[in-house]
């Protein structure tokens, strides 16, 4: 089979319009019991078959009376009703013939068989008259309405037992690829654990469809063609996972061309360019790219509109405008989708772009919103406004504490106790974010080489307004090495050995500052360290590189080494603290943050990680 190519780079709106214009999207309908209708879309207006209540009924427990018999009653001149002039009645019971009012039992004083009344009852007081709620033949809900539990109750009260709703579109999801496995225990080098199809199934359900996920099909043209033909005949929509790019084993486009029509292949979006849009018979077929973020974007832009149309649904997107926290570059060829962390800082929303790789699924998990850099735009500058479609509720974003600076696993633990938006840019990055008003909390662990003191000298140097340090943890730093220390690394002096490959932290990170300080103390030259310029952004990234064999060693926190089963050579103890403006100490989010830091549960969890001293955790020092 020859290698695919997709030479198109069709603008998003054009591709979507071309696709939708070729489809004949007619929603199907079906009758279902009213009792099962919550959440469904009403296809035909529902009219009452009976009134509710269907008779004049008591609205209160008490006595049924003729209002005229009580007209003279006054607080100082009560009326006495004889036994034949009233009837006891309970809430909901029919009003006896000849009576037109109900007096609540607490307003009646019984004297033997007589009822003493101190206030006149107006006609139909405390009476639910026929049709007070629903009148026979009136419309209860219109077509196109999303049926709520209260609507179910009203329809049943109006005598409706069935309702015609729009049928949920059935969406077949077919993962393809010989490398795809379904169980973690089957994983090995060269294999990929299927996750996209389950994400797509959840997105289909969220958009009102019925997902039908099929087992992965290997990269065999005839096998894929046979399965695609079957599913296109028996489903409302077909999603083919992966196989849409330009690889020699990517068969999606060729199969769609043989069985139907390819409308577009190659969209000017990033990620998501390899998306294939087509039709087989009357069934829309979408070739979904294999990377998770590409799959997500492709679904949102092409599958969801079809699902909403077939399902008779509308989607109202929550949006907000935020200020970009950093410069972002972009290709002129694509509209680029940014995953954004969004938080409120000093009354305005700040958006921080996350990792841009199409395979970084955690960028979707952690994102608060999605922003788009338009095609033909080279990028955006820090401080520019960007419109974001929210993937998290705005109220939740407003409660989220914005944290920008150095990373430590203690931030992950904090995030389990309260909503936080944590961006890892290193300690100096946190200082700069604080300086530019783009964060509430800045985690820092910066060693001042001149004094040997942590953090405070940098705060005094760069920030002139009143600041405070919320004490974090005293943590152990050292060199992470593979189990058993096969390279026999003993200290910083070994980093310049020709057989040692190092993994570093990014420039501005406190760990990088510490490394440079120790190298200078030992008279070691950084340019002699193999891998000095290979930098990652977190301690866990360092630990992962060492465990995977991509590096022999790296400087980082003991907790990260312990988490990934590495050996550890302790070299330093340092202060990992949280910088905050003094005025923000009154922010409810910061107060909650301090409560979390000082809670027994949090402290116990941190200490269980190993390598931490928490004796000062949560203490606030004003600077």
C-alpha positions as CSV (number, residue, x, y, z in Angstrom):
1,X,0.0,0.0,0.0
2,X,1.5,3.4,-1.0
3,X,2.0,6.0,1.6
4,X,-0.8,8.5,2.1
5,X,-0.5,12.2,1.6
6,X,-2.8,15.0,2.5
7,X,-1.9,18.1,0.7
8,X,-4.9,20.1,1.7
9,X,-4.8,22.8,4.4
10,X,-8.4,23.9,4.3
11,X,-9.4,26.7,6.6
12,X,-11.5,25.4,9.5
13,X,-14.8,27.2,8.8
14,X,-14.6,26.3,5.1
15,X,-13.9,22.6,5.9
16,X,-16.8,22.4,8.4
17,X,-19.2,24.1,6.0
18,X,-18.2,21.8,3.1
19,X,-18.8,18.8,5.4
20,X,-22.1,19.8,6.9
21,X,-23.5,20.9,3.5
22,X,-23.0,17.4,2.1
23,X,-24.8,15.7,5.0
24,X,-28.5,15.1,5.2
25,X,-29.0,15.4,8.9
26,X,-32.5,14.6,9.8
27,X,-33.1,13.8,13.5
28,X,-35.0,10.5,14.2
29,X,-37.8,10.4,16.7
30,X,-39.1,7.7,19.0
31,X,-41.9,7.4,21.6
32,X,-40.7,6.6,25.2
33,X,-42.4,6.4,28.6
34,X,-42.7,9.8,30.2
35,X,-41.2,8.3,33.4
36,X,-37.9,7.6,31.4
37,X,-37.8,11.0,29.6
38,X,-35.6,13.2,31.8
39,X,-32.7,14.6,29.8
40,X,-34.2,13.8,26.4
41,X,-35.2,16.3,23.8
42,X,-39.0,16.6,23.1
43,X,-39.7,16.1,19.4
44,X,-43.4,17.1,19.5
45,X,-45.2,19.5,21.9
46,X,-47.0,17.7,24.8
47,X,-50.6,18.8,25.6
48,X,-52.5,18.0,28.8
49,X,-55.0,15.2,28.5
50,X,-56.6,16.1,31.8
51,X,-56.7,19.0,34.3
52,X,-54.7,19.0,37.5
53,X,-56.2,18.9,39.9
54,X,-59.1,17.2,38.3
55,X,-61.5,18.2,41.1
56,X,-61.7,21.0,43.7
57,X,-59.4,19.8,46.4
58,X,-58.5,20.8,49.9
59,X,-55.2,22.6,50.1
60,X,-54.9,22.2,53.9
61,X,-56.0,19.9,56.7
62,X,-59.1,21.4,58.4
63,X,-62.8,21.7,57.9
64,X,-64.8,22.3,54.8
65,X,-67.3,25.1,55.1
66,X,-69.7,27.3,53.3
67,X,-68.0,30.7,53.2
68,X,-71.3,32.5,53.7
69,X,-71.8,30.7,57.1
70,X,-68.5,32.3,58.3
71,X,-69.0,35.9,57.1
72,X,-69.8,37.3,60.5
73,X,-66.9,35.8,62.3
74,X,-64.5,38.3,64.0
75,X,-61.7,37.8,66.6
76,X,-63.9,39.4,69.3
77,X,-67.2,37.9,67.9
78,X,-66.7,34.3,66.9
79,X,-69.1,32.2,64.9
80,X,-70.1,28.7,66.1
81,X,-70.7,26.1,63.3
82,X,-73.0,23.2,64.2
83,X,-71.9,19.7,63.3
84,X,-74.1,19.7,60.1
85,X,-72.5,22.9,58.9
86,X,-69.0,21.6,58.3
87,X,-67.0,18.5,57.4
88,X,-63.6,17.4,58.4
89,X,-61.2,17.2,55.5
90,X,-57.5,16.4,54.8
91,X,-55.1,17.9,52.2
92,X,-55.9,16.6,48.7
93,X,-59.4,15.3,49.4
94,X,-62.2,16.4,47.2
95,X,-64.2,19.3,48.5
96,X,-67.6,18.0,49.5
97,X,-70.6,19.2,47.4
98,X,-72.1,22.3,48.7
99,X,-69.0,23.6,50.4
100,X,-66.7,26.3,48.9
101,X,-63.9,26.9,51.4
102,X,-61.5,25.2,53.9
103,X,-60.5,26.6,57.3
104,X,-57.1,25.3,58.5
105,X,-57.4,23.1,61.6
106,X,-55.2,25.4,63.6
107,X,-57.7,28.2,63.1
108,X,-60.6,26.1,64.5
109,X,-61.4,25.7,68.2
110,X,-63.6,22.7,68.9
111,X,-66.1,22.9,71.7
112,X,-67.8,19.6,71.8
113,X,-69.2,19.0,68.3
114,X,-69.3,22.7,67.5
115,X,-66.5,24.5,65.7
116,X,-65.7,28.0,66.9
117,X,-64.4,30.3,64.1
118,X,-62.7,33.7,64.7
119,X,-62.3,34.8,61.1
120,X,-64.4,34.8,58.0
121,X,-63.4,32.3,55.2
122,X,-63.4,33.8,51.7
123,X,-64.8,31.7,48.9
124,X,-62.3,29.0,47.7
125,X,-59.8,29.9,50.4
126,X,-57.4,27.0,50.9
127,X,-59.0,25.2,48.0
128,X,-57.1,23.9,44.9
129,X,-59.6,24.5,42.1
130,X,-60.0,22.3,39.0
131,X,-57.1,23.1,36.6
132,X,-55.3,25.4,39.1
133,X,-52.0,23.7,37.9
134,X,-52.8,22.3,34.5
135,X,-55.8,22.9,32.3
136,X,-56.9,20.1,30.0
137,X,-55.6,20.7,26.4
138,X,-53.0,23.3,27.4
139,X,-49.4,22.8,26.2
140,X,-47.1,21.5,28.9
141,X,-43.8,21.6,27.1
142,X,-42.9,22.6,23.5
143,X,-40.9,20.7,20.9
144,X,-37.1,21.1,21.1
145,X,-37.3,21.4,24.9
146,X,-34.8,19.5,27.1
147,X,-37.0,17.5,29.4
148,X,-36.2,18.1,33.1
149,X,-37.4,16.1,36.1
150,X,-40.0,18.9,36.8
151,X,-41.3,18.5,33.3
152,X,-41.7,14.7,33.8
153,X,-43.9,15.5,36.9
154,X,-46.0,18.0,35.0
155,X,-46.6,15.6,32.0
156,X,-47.6,12.8,34.3
157,X,-49.9,15.2,36.2
158,X,-51.5,16.2,32.9
159,X,-52.2,12.6,32.0
160,X,-49.4,12.0,29.5
161,X,-47.8,8.6,29.7
162,X,-45.7,8.6,26.6
163,X,-43.7,11.4,24.9
164,X,-42.1,11.6,21.4
165,X,-38.4,12.5,21.7
166,X,-35.5,12.9,19.4
167,X,-33.6,9.6,19.2
168,X,-30.1,9.7,20.5
169,X,-27.6,9.3,17.6
170,X,-25.7,6.1,17.7
171,X,-22.0,6.6,17.2
172,X,-19.7,3.8,16.3
173,X,-16.1,4.3,17.5
174,X,-13.5,2.1,15.7
175,X,-9.9,2.3,17.0
176,X,-7.3,1.1,14.4
177,X,-3.7,0.2,14.7
178,X,-1.7,-3.0,15.2
179,X,0.2,-1.2,18.0
180,X,-3.0,-0.6,20.1
181,X,-3.6,-2.7,23.2
182,X,-6.5,-2.6,25.6
183,X,-4.9,-3.7,28.9
184,X,-2.0,-2.2,30.8
185,X,-0.6,-5.7,31.4
186,X,-0.2,-6.1,27.6
187,X,2.0,-3.0,27.3
188,X,5.5,-3.3,25.9
189,X,7.9,-1.2,23.8
190,X,6.2,-0.2,20.6
191,X,2.6,-0.7,21.9
192,X,0.1,2.0,22.8
193,X,-2.6,1.6,25.4
194,X,-5.9,2.6,23.9
195,X,-7.4,5.7,25.7
196,X,-8.7,7.8,22.8
197,X,-11.7,5.6,22.1
198,X,-12.8,5.8,25.7
199,X,-12.3,9.6,25.7
200,X,-14.4,9.8,22.5
201,X,-17.1,7.6,24.0
202,X,-17.4,10.0,26.9
203,X,-17.5,13.0,24.6
204,X,-20.2,11.4,22.5
205,X,-22.3,10.7,25.6
206,X,-21.7,14.2,26.9
207,X,-23.1,15.6,23.5
208,X,-26.2,13.4,23.8
209,X,-25.2,10.5,21.6
210,X,-25.0,6.7,22.3
211,X,-21.4,5.6,21.9
212,X,-20.7,2.1,20.7
213,X,-17.0,1.4,21.1
214,X,-15.5,-1.5,19.1
215,X,-12.3,-3.4,19.8
216,X,-9.2,-2.1,18.0
217,X,-8.6,-3.4,14.4
218,X,-5.1,-4.1,13.2
219,X,-3.5,-2.2,10.3
220,X,-4.8,-4.5,7.6
221,X,-6.5,-2.7,4.7
222,X,-9.2,-5.3,3.9
223,X,-10.0,-5.9,7.6
224,X,-10.5,-2.2,8.2
225,X,-12.5,-1.8,5.0
226,X,-14.8,-4.7,6.0
227,X,-15.4,-3.3,9.4
228,X,-15.9,0.3,8.2
229,X,-18.5,-0.8,5.7
230,X,-20.4,-2.8,8.3
231,X,-20.4,0.1,10.8
232,X,-21.4,2.7,8.3
233,X,-24.5,0.7,7.4
234,X,-25.6,0.2,11.0
235,X,-24.8,3.5,12.8
236,X,-25.7,7.2,12.6
237,X,-22.1,8.3,12.7
238,X,-18.8,6.5,12.4
239,X,-15.5,7.6,14.0
240,X,-12.4,5.9,12.8
241,X,-9.6,6.3,15.4
242,X,-6.1,7.0,14.0
243,X,-4.9,6.0,10.5
244,X,-5.7,9.4,9.1
245,X,-2.1,10.8,8.8
246,X,0.6,10.1,6.1
247,X,2.1,6.9,7.4
248,X,2.4,3.8,5.2
249,X,0.0,2.0,7.5
250,X,-2.6,4.8,7.6
251,X,-5.5,3.5,5.6
252,X,-8.5,5.6,6.8
253,X,-8.6,7.9,3.8
254,X,-8.2,5.2,1.2
255,X,-10.9,3.1,2.8
256,X,-13.3,6.1,2.9
257,X,-12.6,6.8,-0.7
258,X,-13.3,3.3,-1.8
259,X,-16.5,3.0,0.2
260,X,-17.8,6.5,-0.1
261,X,-16.6,10.1,-0.6
262,X,-13.8,12.0,1.1
263,X,-14.9,15.6,1.5
264,X,-11.9,17.1,3.2
265,X,-8.5,15.7,4.4
266,X,-6.1,18.2,6.0
267,X,-7.5,21.1,8.0
268,X,-5.6,24.3,8.9
269,X,-5.8,23.6,12.6
270,X,-3.1,22.6,15.1
271,X,-3.5,20.1,16.6
272,X,-5.9,18.2,14.4
273,X,-4.6,18.8,10.9
274,X,-4.9,15.1,9.6
275,X,-8.7,14.9,10.3
276,X,-10.6,13.2,7.4
277,X,-14.2,14.2,6.7
278,X,-16.3,12.0,4.5
279,X,-19.6,10.2,3.9
280,X,-20.4,6.5,3.2
281,X,-23.9,6.1,2.0
282,X,-25.8,8.5,4.2
283,X,-23.5,8.1,7.2
284,X,-21.0,10.8,8.3
285,X,-17.6,9.3,8.7
286,X,-14.8,11.2,10.5
287,X,-11.2,10.0,10.6
288,X,-9.9,11.1,14.0
289,X,-6.2,11.7,14.4
290,X,-4.3,9.4,16.8
291,X,-2.9,12.0,19.2
292,X,-5.2,12.6,22.1
293,X,-5.3,16.4,21.9
294,X,-5.8,16.2,18.1
295,X,-8.6,13.8,18.7
296,X,-10.3,16.1,21.2
297,X,-10.0,19.1,18.9
298,X,-11.3,17.1,15.9
299,X,-14.3,15.9,17.9
300,X,-15.2,19.4,19.1
301,X,-14.9,21.0,15.7
302,X,-16.5,18.3,13.5
303,X,-18.2,15.5,15.3
304,X,-20.0,17.6,18.0
305,X,-21.8,19.8,15.4
306,X,-23.1,16.7,13.6
307,X,-24.2,15.1,16.9
308,X,-26.0,18.3,18.1
309,X,-27.8,18.6,14.8
310,X,-28.9,14.9,14.8
311,X,-29.8,15.1,18.4
312,X,-31.7,18.3,18.2
313,X,-29.6,19.8,20.9
314,X,-28.0,23.2,21.5
315,X,-24.8,23.9,23.2
316,X,-24.1,27.2,25.0
317,X,-20.4,27.8,25.5
318,X,-19.1,29.6,28.5
319,X,-16.4,32.1,27.5
320,X,-14.3,34.7,29.1
321,X,-11.5,37.0,28.1
322,X,-8.2,36.7,29.9
323,X,-4.8,38.3,29.8
324,X,-2.0,36.1,28.4
325,X,0.8,35.6,30.9
326,X,3.6,35.0,28.3
327,X,4.5,35.4,24.6
328,X,3.2,32.6,22.3
329,X,4.5,32.0,18.8
330,X,2.4,30.3,16.1
331,X,2.6,29.2,12.5
332,X,0.9,31.3,9.9
333,X,-0.4,28.1,8.3
334,X,-2.8,27.0,11.1
335,X,-5.3,28.2,13.6
336,X,-3.5,27.0,16.8
337,X,-5.5,25.7,19.8
338,X,-4.0,26.7,23.2
339,X,-4.8,24.8,26.4
340,X,-5.0,27.4,29.1
341,X,-4.7,27.5,32.8
342,X,-6.9,30.4,33.9
343,X,-7.2,32.1,37.3
344,X,-8.1,35.4,38.9
345,X,-5.3,37.7,40.0
346,X,-6.1,41.1,41.4
347,X,-9.6,41.1,39.9
348,X,-8.7,40.1,36.3
349,X,-8.3,36.7,34.6
350,X,-4.8,35.6,33.7
351,X,-4.3,32.8,31.1
352,X,-1.1,30.7,31.0
353,X,-0.6,28.5,28.0
354,X,0.3,24.9,28.7
355,X,2.4,22.3,26.8
356,X,1.4,22.5,23.1
357,X,2.2,18.9,22.0
358,X,-0.7,17.0,20.4
359,X,0.1,13.9,22.5
360,X,0.0,15.7,25.9
361,X,-3.3,14.5,27.2
362,X,-2.7,16.0,30.7
363,X,-2.8,19.4,29.1
364,X,-6.5,18.7,28.5
365,X,-7.0,17.3,32.0
366,X,-5.5,20.4,33.6
367,X,-6.8,23.0,31.2
368,X,-9.5,25.5,32.3
369,X,-10.2,26.8,28.8
370,X,-9.2,26.6,25.2
371,X,-8.0,29.7,23.3
372,X,-7.3,29.9,19.6
373,X,-4.5,31.9,17.8
374,X,-6.1,32.6,14.4
375,X,-4.6,31.4,11.2
376,X,-2.2,33.9,9.5
377,X,-1.1,35.2,12.9
378,X,2.5,34.7,14.1
379,X,1.5,34.6,17.7
380,X,0.4,36.7,20.6
381,X,2.3,38.8,23.2
382,X,2.1,38.7,27.0
383,X,-0.6,41.0,28.2
384,X,-2.7,40.6,25.2
385,X,-6.4,39.6,25.7
386,X,-7.3,36.1,24.5
387,X,-10.9,34.7,24.3
388,X,-11.2,31.3,26.0
389,X,-13.9,28.7,25.7
390,X,-14.2,27.3,29.2
391,X,-13.9,23.6,29.9
392,X,-14.4,24.2,33.6
393,X,-17.1,26.2,35.3
394,X,-16.3,29.9,35.8
395,X,-17.3,29.7,39.5
396,X,-14.8,26.9,40.0
397,X,-12.1,29.0,38.2
398,X,-12.9,32.0,40.5
399,X,-12.2,29.8,43.5
400,X,-9.0,28.5,42.1
401,X,-5.7,29.7,43.6
402,X,-3.2,30.7,41.0
403,X,0.3,29.4,41.7
404,X,3.2,30.1,39.4
405,X,6.8,29.2,40.1
406,X,8.9,26.2,41.2
407,X,7.4,22.7,41.2
408,X,7.3,20.2,44.1
409,X,5.0,17.3,44.7
410,X,3.6,19.1,47.7
411,X,1.7,21.2,45.2
412,X,0.0,18.1,43.9
413,X,-1.0,17.3,47.5
414,X,-2.4,20.8,48.0
415,X,-4.4,20.4,44.8
416,X,-6.2,17.4,46.4
417,X,-7.5,19.6,49.2
418,X,-8.4,22.8,47.2
419,X,-8.6,24.0,43.6
420,X,-5.2,25.3,42.4
421,X,-3.9,26.3,39.0
422,X,-0.2,25.5,39.2
423,X,2.2,26.4,36.4
424,X,5.8,25.3,36.6
425,X,8.2,27.9,35.4
426,X,10.9,27.7,38.0
427,X,11.6,30.0,41.0
428,X,12.8,33.0,39.0
429,X,9.8,32.5,36.7
430,X,7.6,32.7,39.9
431,X,9.4,35.9,41.0
432,X,8.8,37.5,37.5
433,X,5.2,36.4,37.5
434,X,4.7,38.0,40.9
435,X,6.5,41.2,39.6
436,X,4.1,41.4,36.6
437,X,1.0,40.7,38.7
438,X,0.2,37.3,37.0
439,X,0.1,35.1,40.1
440,X,-1.2,35.0,43.7
441,X,1.4,32.5,45.0
442,X,4.9,32.0,43.8
443,X,6.7,28.8,45.1
444,X,10.4,29.6,45.4
445,X,13.7,27.9,46.6
446,X,16.4,30.3,45.6
447,X,19.8,30.2,47.2
448,X,21.6,33.4,47.5
449,X,25.3,32.6,46.8
450,X,26.5,35.7,48.6
451,X,24.7,35.0,51.9
452,X,23.8,31.3,51.8
453,X,20.2,32.4,52.6
454,X,17.2,31.1,50.8
455,X,14.5,33.2,49.1
456,X,14.4,36.5,51.1
457,X,17.3,38.2,49.4
458,X,15.7,37.6,46.0
459,X,12.4,39.0,47.3
460,X,14.0,42.1,48.5
461,X,16.0,42.5,45.3
462,X,13.2,42.2,42.8
463,X,9.9,43.2,44.7
464,X,9.4,46.6,46.3
465,X,5.9,46.2,47.6
466,X,5.1,44.6,51.0
467,X,5.6,40.8,50.6
468,X,5.2,37.8,52.9
469,X,6.7,34.3,52.9
470,X,4.4,31.4,53.8
471,X,6.8,28.8,55.0
472,X,6.6,25.6,53.0
473,X,8.9,22.7,53.7
474,X,12.6,22.0,54.3
475,X,13.4,19.4,51.7
476,X,16.3,17.2,50.8
477,X,18.0,17.7,47.5
478,X,20.5,15.4,45.9
479,X,21.6,13.4,42.9
480,X,19.1,10.8,41.6
481,X,20.7,7.6,40.2
482,X,19.3,4.3,38.9
483,X,18.7,1.5,41.3
484,X,22.0,0.1,42.5
485,X,23.9,3.2,41.3
486,X,25.5,1.3,38.3
487,X,27.8,4.3,37.4
488,X,29.1,4.5,41.0
489,X,28.3,8.2,41.2
490,X,29.4,9.7,44.6
491,X,29.0,13.5,44.2
492,X,29.1,16.6,42.0
493,X,32.7,15.8,41.0
494,X,31.4,12.8,39.0
495,X,29.2,15.0,36.8
496,X,32.2,15.9,34.5
497,X,33.1,12.2,33.8
498,X,32.9,11.3,30.2
499,X,30.6,8.3,30.9
500,X,28.0,10.3,32.8
501,X,25.0,11.9,31.1
502,X,23.2,14.5,33.2
503,X,19.6,15.9,33.0
504,X,19.2,19.5,34.2
505,X,16.4,21.8,35.3
506,X,15.5,24.8,33.2
507,X,17.3,28.2,33.6
508,X,15.8,30.1,36.5
509,X,14.8,27.0,38.5
510,X,16.0,27.0,42.1
511,X,17.5,23.6,41.6
512,X,19.6,24.9,38.7
513,X,20.7,27.9,40.8
514,X,21.7,25.4,43.5
515,X,23.6,23.2,41.0
516,X,25.5,26.2,39.6
517,X,26.4,27.3,43.2
518,X,27.8,23.9,44.1
519,X,29.7,23.6,40.8
520,X,31.3,27.0,41.5
521,X,32.2,25.9,45.0
522,X,33.9,22.8,43.7
523,X,35.6,24.6,40.8
524,X,33.8,22.5,38.2
525,X,32.9,23.9,34.7
526,X,29.3,23.5,33.6
527,X,30.3,23.1,29.9
528,X,32.1,19.9,30.8
529,X,28.9,18.2,32.0
530,X,27.3,16.1,29.3
531,X,23.6,17.1,29.3
532,X,23.9,20.3,31.2
533,X,21.8,22.0,28.5
534,X,19.2,19.2,28.5
535,X,16.6,20.7,30.7
536,X,13.1,19.7,32.0
537,X,10.7,21.6,34.2
538,X,9.9,19.4,37.2
539,X,11.7,17.1,39.7
540,X,9.5,14.2,38.5
541,X,10.6,14.9,34.9
542,X,14.2,14.5,36.1
543,X,13.4,11.3,38.0
544,X,11.6,9.9,34.9
545,X,14.6,10.6,32.6
546,X,16.9,8.8,35.0
547,X,14.6,5.8,35.4
548,X,14.2,5.5,31.6
549,X,17.9,5.6,31.1
550,X,17.9,8.8,29.2
551,X,20.3,10.2,31.8
552,X,22.5,8.7,34.4
553,X,21.8,11.3,37.1
554,X,20.0,14.6,37.8
555,X,19.7,16.9,40.8
556,X,16.3,16.9,42.4
557,X,14.1,16.3,45.5
558,X,14.3,13.0,47.4
559,X,10.5,12.6,47.2
560,X,10.7,12.4,43.4
561,X,13.5,9.8,43.6
562,X,11.5,7.8,46.1
563,X,8.3,7.9,44.1
564,X,10.0,6.4,41.0
565,X,12.1,3.8,42.9
566,X,15.5,5.5,42.3
567,X,18.6,5.6,44.6
568,X,19.5,9.0,46.0
569,X,22.7,10.7,47.1
570,X,21.8,13.5,49.5
571,X,23.7,16.7,48.9
572,X,21.7,19.6,50.3
573,X,18.8,20.8,52.4
574,X,16.8,23.8,51.2
575,X,13.8,25.9,51.9
576,X,10.9,25.5,49.6
577,X,8.5,28.4,50.4
578,X,5.5,30.3,49.1
579,X,5.8,34.0,48.2
580,X,2.6,36.2,48.4
581,X,1.8,39.9,48.6
582,X,0.9,41.0,52.1
583,X,-2.4,42.4,50.8
584,X,-3.3,39.0,49.4
585,X,-3.1,37.3,52.8
586,X,-6.8,38.4,53.2
587,X,-7.8,36.6,50.0
588,X,-10.1,33.8,51.0
589,X,-8.1,31.4,48.7
590,X,-4.9,32.3,50.4
591,X,-6.4,31.8,53.8
592,X,-7.7,28.4,52.7
593,X,-4.2,27.6,51.4
594,X,-2.7,28.3,54.8
595,X,-5.3,26.1,56.5
596,X,-4.5,23.3,54.2
597,X,-0.7,23.6,54.9
598,X,-1.3,23.5,58.6
599,X,-3.8,20.6,58.6
600,X,-2.9,17.3,60.1
601,X,-4.0,15.4,57.1
602,X,-1.8,17.4,54.7
603,X,1.2,17.3,57.0
604,X,0.9,13.5,57.4
605,X,0.7,13.0,53.6
606,X,3.7,15.2,53.0
607,X,5.8,13.5,55.7
608,X,4.9,10.1,54.2
609,X,6.5,11.1,50.9
610,X,9.9,11.3,52.6
611,X,12.6,13.9,52.5
612,X,10.6,16.7,54.1
613,X,10.8,18.6,57.3
614,X,7.4,20.4,58.1
615,X,8.2,22.0,61.5
616,X,7.6,25.5,60.1
617,X,5.0,24.7,57.4
618,X,2.3,27.4,57.2
619,X,4.1,30.0,59.2
620,X,3.7,33.5,57.7
621,X,6.8,35.8,57.8
622,X,6.3,39.4,56.7
623,X,9.1,41.0,54.6
